[in-house]
């Protein structure tokens, strides 16, 4: 079954062709980072306009790279939630139009759910698992027992990890996007230079809070003398965030007695997070599945892969910008 997937939830225009939910024939991603860089963040109007300009050519490139024509596509899938409403509309309507014209099934996908299951592509025996989703404005810990069978254990009550990275990067006057800049500078810094707080690490819930950590960095910068270098601040901040993410994930795996942990979403590319998760899992004999970097940021490959396991959606499905993790309609 050849599924054409389309993803336009934020500032990436992406299309992919995936066979039977496993074999990725193509996964084209057109990034808008340079377009939004001067503004220090995504401008919704610019993002949607750029999606509209690129969507046809990105879909065609995905088909060309897959070596297929539209008549060989068996279903068309697209992200319907969550994300920027004006961006979601472009991809969702493009998918509906193609599916209708081809007389093929249309499948709406929640892209957080696609992130959740992206580490399972080619790893069907990994369930049950505890999964950490750290994507943009979302930080979620999930217990998954099957595809479409998952329960949220906890999530952020304020800033998500990715938001904290971006906001701290702005405080430090680093480039956009901030996460990779902090990761790069932290490699030459001292992670013990500043004892930033590990919010909610020792409480009994699996919720997260990173607003206080961000504010602690702000207060440190405002209160002289702050003798730590920028790399030291980056390393200390990053270590505090990673300690919380890893600590809660490991505790959940032990409580729910799973043998597999996974991590996905853009922040899961962070080198220190991957290093610490790897070490903790090795120490405890746990299997760790990390989505490859090209499947961590928003992309249509994970959309098409999950769509293979889903039932067709009604063409009346609308965008749902603000819903969290859920099962696609």
C-alpha positions as CSV (number, residue, x, y, z in Angstrom):
1,X,0.0,0.0,0.0
2,X,1.5,3.3,-1.2
3,X,0.6,6.2,1.1
4,X,1.3,9.8,0.1
5,X,1.7,11.9,3.2
6,X,1.6,15.7,3.5
7,X,2.7,17.7,6.5
8,X,2.3,21.5,6.9
9,X,1.6,22.0,10.6
10,X,4.1,24.8,11.2
11,X,6.9,26.0,9.0
12,X,8.0,22.9,7.1
13,X,6.3,22.0,3.8
14,X,6.8,18.2,3.5
15,X,5.5,15.3,1.3
16,X,6.5,11.7,1.4
17,X,5.6,8.3,0.0
18,X,5.7,5.3,2.4
19,X,5.0,1.7,1.5
20,X,3.1,-0.5,4.1
21,X,4.0,1.9,6.9
22,X,7.6,0.8,6.9
23,X,9.5,1.6,3.6
24,X,10.1,5.3,3.1
25,X,10.5,5.8,-0.6
26,X,10.8,9.6,-0.3
27,X,10.5,12.2,2.4
28,X,10.9,15.7,1.0
29,X,11.1,18.6,3.6
30,X,11.3,22.3,2.5
31,X,12.3,24.3,5.6
32,X,11.4,27.9,6.2
33,X,14.1,28.6,8.8
34,X,15.8,31.3,6.7
35,X,12.5,33.0,6.0
36,X,11.6,33.3,9.7
37,X,15.1,33.8,11.1
38,X,15.0,37.7,11.0
39,X,11.9,37.6,13.2
40,X,13.3,35.2,15.8
41,X,10.3,32.8,15.4
42,X,7.6,31.6,13.1
43,X,5.3,34.2,11.5
44,X,2.1,32.4,10.7
45,X,1.1,34.5,7.7
46,X,4.5,34.0,6.1
47,X,4.4,30.3,6.9
48,X,1.0,29.7,5.3
49,X,1.9,31.8,2.2
50,X,5.1,29.8,1.7
51,X,3.2,26.5,2.1
52,X,0.8,27.6,-0.7
53,X,3.7,28.5,-3.0
54,X,5.6,25.2,-2.4
55,X,3.0,22.5,-1.8
56,X,2.5,21.4,-5.4
57,X,6.3,21.2,-6.2
58,X,7.1,19.4,-2.9
59,X,4.4,16.8,-3.6
60,X,5.7,16.3,-7.2
61,X,9.3,16.0,-5.9
62,X,8.2,13.3,-3.4
63,X,6.5,11.3,-6.2
64,X,9.5,11.7,-8.5
65,X,12.0,10.6,-5.8
66,X,9.7,7.6,-5.0
67,X,9.6,6.7,-8.7
68,X,5.8,6.7,-8.7
69,X,3.0,8.6,-10.4
70,X,-0.3,9.6,-8.7
71,X,-2.2,6.7,-10.2
72,X,0.0,4.4,-8.1
73,X,-0.9,6.1,-4.8
74,X,-3.4,4.0,-2.7
75,X,-4.2,6.7,0.0
76,X,-3.5,10.3,0.8
77,X,-2.8,11.4,4.4
78,X,-2.2,14.8,5.9
79,X,-1.7,16.4,9.3
80,X,-4.9,18.0,10.7
81,X,-3.7,18.7,14.2
82,X,-2.1,20.3,16.2
83,X,-0.3,23.3,14.7
84,X,-0.9,26.7,13.1
85,X,-4.4,26.8,11.7
86,X,-3.5,28.7,8.5
87,X,-0.6,26.3,7.9
88,X,-2.6,23.1,8.6
89,X,-5.3,24.2,6.1
90,X,-2.9,24.2,3.2
91,X,-1.8,20.6,3.6
92,X,-5.1,19.3,4.7
93,X,-7.0,20.8,1.7
94,X,-4.3,19.6,-0.7
95,X,-4.6,16.1,0.6
96,X,-8.4,16.1,0.4
97,X,-8.3,17.5,-3.1
98,X,-5.9,14.8,-4.3
99,X,-7.8,12.0,-2.6
100,X,-11.1,13.1,-4.0
101,X,-9.7,13.5,-7.5
102,X,-8.0,10.1,-7.4
103,X,-11.1,8.5,-5.7
104,X,-8.7,7.2,-3.0
105,X,-9.1,7.2,0.8
106,X,-8.2,10.3,2.8
107,X,-6.6,9.9,6.2
108,X,-6.2,12.7,8.8
109,X,-3.3,12.4,11.2
110,X,-2.5,14.0,14.5
111,X,1.2,14.8,14.1
112,X,2.0,14.3,17.8
113,X,0.7,10.8,17.5
114,X,3.0,10.4,14.4
115,X,5.9,11.6,16.5
116,X,5.0,9.1,19.2
117,X,5.1,6.1,16.8
118,X,8.0,7.4,14.5
119,X,10.6,5.4,16.5
120,X,8.6,2.2,15.7
121,X,9.1,2.4,11.9
122,X,10.8,-0.9,11.2
123,X,10.6,-1.9,14.9
124,X,7.2,-3.6,15.3
125,X,8.1,-5.7,18.3
126,X,9.0,-2.7,20.6
127,X,5.6,-2.3,22.3
128,X,4.7,-1.8,25.1
129,X,6.9,1.2,25.7
130,X,7.2,4.5,27.6
131,X,7.7,7.3,25.2
132,X,9.0,10.9,25.6
133,X,7.6,13.3,23.0
134,X,9.6,16.6,23.0
135,X,8.4,18.6,20.0
136,X,8.1,22.4,19.8
137,X,5.4,23.4,22.3
138,X,4.8,19.9,23.6
139,X,6.5,17.8,26.2
140,X,4.5,14.6,26.9
141,X,5.3,11.3,28.6
142,X,3.2,8.4,27.2
143,X,2.6,4.7,28.0
144,X,1.9,3.0,24.7
145,X,0.7,-0.6,24.4
146,X,-0.2,-0.7,20.7
147,X,-0.5,1.7,17.8
148,X,-3.5,3.8,18.7
149,X,-3.5,2.4,22.2
150,X,-1.7,4.9,24.5
151,X,-2.2,6.9,27.6
152,X,-0.7,10.2,28.6
153,X,1.1,9.9,31.9
154,X,2.1,13.5,32.1
155,X,2.8,16.7,30.2
156,X,4.0,20.2,30.6
157,X,2.0,22.5,32.8
158,X,3.6,25.6,31.4
159,X,6.5,26.0,29.0
160,X,7.5,22.9,27.1
161,X,11.2,21.9,26.9
162,X,11.5,23.2,23.3
163,X,10.0,26.6,24.3
164,X,12.4,26.9,27.2
165,X,15.4,26.2,24.9
166,X,14.2,28.9,22.4
167,X,13.5,31.4,25.1
168,X,16.8,30.9,26.8
169,X,18.6,31.2,23.5
170,X,16.9,34.6,23.0
171,X,18.0,35.7,26.5
172,X,21.6,34.8,25.5
173,X,21.1,36.5,22.1
174,X,21.9,33.4,20.2
175,X,20.6,32.5,16.7
176,X,17.3,31.0,15.6
177,X,16.4,28.2,16.1
178,X,17.7,28.3,19.6
179,X,17.9,24.7,20.6
180,X,20.7,23.6,18.2
181,X,22.7,26.7,19.2
182,X,22.5,25.9,22.9
183,X,23.4,22.3,22.2
184,X,26.4,23.4,20.2
185,X,27.7,25.9,22.8
186,X,27.1,23.5,25.7
187,X,29.7,21.1,24.4
188,X,32.4,23.5,25.4
189,X,30.8,24.6,28.7
190,X,30.8,23.4,32.3
191,X,27.4,21.8,33.1
192,X,28.1,22.2,36.9
193,X,28.9,25.9,36.7
194,X,25.4,27.0,37.8
195,X,23.0,24.9,39.8
196,X,19.8,25.7,38.0
197,X,16.5,24.1,39.4
198,X,15.2,20.7,38.4
199,X,11.5,21.6,38.6
200,X,9.1,18.8,39.6
201,X,11.8,16.2,39.3
202,X,11.1,14.6,42.6
203,X,7.3,14.9,42.8
204,X,5.1,11.9,42.3
205,X,3.5,13.1,39.0
206,X,4.8,12.8,35.5
207,X,4.1,16.4,34.6
208,X,6.8,18.8,33.6
209,X,7.5,22.5,34.2
210,X,10.2,24.5,32.5
211,X,9.0,28.1,33.1
212,X,10.9,28.3,36.4
213,X,14.1,27.1,34.8
214,X,13.9,29.7,32.1
215,X,13.2,32.4,34.7
216,X,16.2,31.3,36.7
217,X,18.4,31.9,33.7
218,X,16.9,35.3,33.3
219,X,17.6,36.2,37.0
220,X,21.1,34.9,36.7
221,X,21.8,37.2,33.8
222,X,20.3,40.2,35.5
223,X,22.1,39.7,38.8
224,X,25.8,40.7,38.7
225,X,28.4,39.4,39.0
226,X,27.6,36.5,36.7
227,X,31.0,35.2,35.9
228,X,29.9,32.1,34.0
229,X,30.6,32.1,30.2
230,X,27.8,31.7,27.7
231,X,28.9,28.0,27.1
232,X,28.7,27.4,30.8
233,X,25.2,28.9,31.0
234,X,24.1,26.8,28.0
235,X,25.6,23.6,29.5
236,X,24.1,24.2,33.0
237,X,20.7,25.1,31.6
238,X,20.7,22.1,29.2
239,X,21.8,19.7,32.0
240,X,18.9,20.8,34.2
241,X,16.4,20.3,31.5
242,X,17.8,17.0,30.5
243,X,17.9,15.7,34.1
244,X,14.2,16.3,34.4
245,X,13.3,14.7,31.0
246,X,15.4,11.6,31.6
247,X,14.6,11.2,35.3
248,X,10.9,11.1,34.8
249,X,11.1,8.9,31.7
250,X,13.2,6.3,33.5
251,X,11.0,6.4,36.5
252,X,7.9,5.8,34.4
253,X,9.5,2.9,32.6
254,X,10.3,1.3,35.9
255,X,6.8,1.9,37.3
256,X,5.1,0.5,34.3
257,X,7.6,-2.3,33.9
258,X,8.3,-1.8,30.2
259,X,11.5,-2.9,28.6
260,X,11.5,-0.2,25.9
261,X,11.9,3.5,26.0
262,X,11.5,5.8,23.0
263,X,12.1,9.5,22.4
264,X,10.9,11.6,19.5
265,X,10.3,15.2,18.4
266,X,12.7,18.0,17.5
267,X,14.2,18.3,21.0
268,X,15.1,14.6,21.0
269,X,17.9,15.4,18.5
270,X,19.7,17.2,21.4
271,X,23.0,15.4,21.9
272,X,23.1,15.5,25.7
273,X,19.5,14.2,25.9
274,X,20.4,11.3,23.7
275,X,23.7,10.6,25.5
276,X,22.0,10.6,29.0
277,X,19.1,8.5,27.9
278,X,21.5,6.0,26.3
279,X,23.6,5.7,29.4
280,X,20.6,5.3,31.8
281,X,19.0,2.7,29.6
282,X,22.2,0.7,29.2
283,X,22.6,0.8,33.0
284,X,19.2,-0.7,33.5
285,X,19.1,-3.1,30.6
286,X,16.3,-1.1,28.8
287,X,15.9,-0.9,25.0
288,X,16.1,2.6,23.7
289,X,14.5,3.6,20.4
290,X,15.4,7.1,19.1
291,X,13.8,8.3,15.9
292,X,16.5,9.2,13.3
293,X,17.1,12.9,13.1
294,X,15.2,13.3,9.8
295,X,12.1,11.9,11.4
296,X,12.3,14.0,14.6
297,X,11.4,17.4,13.1
298,X,8.0,17.8,11.4
299,X,8.0,15.6,8.3
300,X,5.5,13.8,6.1
301,X,7.3,10.4,6.3
302,X,6.0,9.8,9.8
303,X,2.5,11.0,8.7
304,X,2.3,8.5,5.9
305,X,3.8,5.7,8.0
306,X,1.2,6.1,10.7
307,X,-1.6,6.5,8.2
308,X,-1.1,3.0,7.0
309,X,-2.4,1.8,10.4
310,X,-5.4,4.1,10.4
311,X,-9.0,4.0,9.0
312,X,-10.1,6.5,6.3
313,X,-11.3,9.9,7.6
314,X,-14.4,11.8,6.5
315,X,-13.8,14.6,4.0
316,X,-15.5,16.9,6.5
317,X,-12.6,16.6,8.9
318,X,-11.4,20.1,9.9
319,X,-8.1,21.4,11.3
320,X,-7.8,21.3,15.1
321,X,-4.9,23.6,15.9
322,X,-5.1,23.3,19.7
323,X,-5.8,19.7,20.5
324,X,-3.0,17.7,22.1
325,X,-2.1,14.0,21.6
326,X,-5.0,12.0,20.4
327,X,-6.2,9.4,17.9
328,X,-6.8,10.6,14.4
329,X,-10.4,10.8,13.3
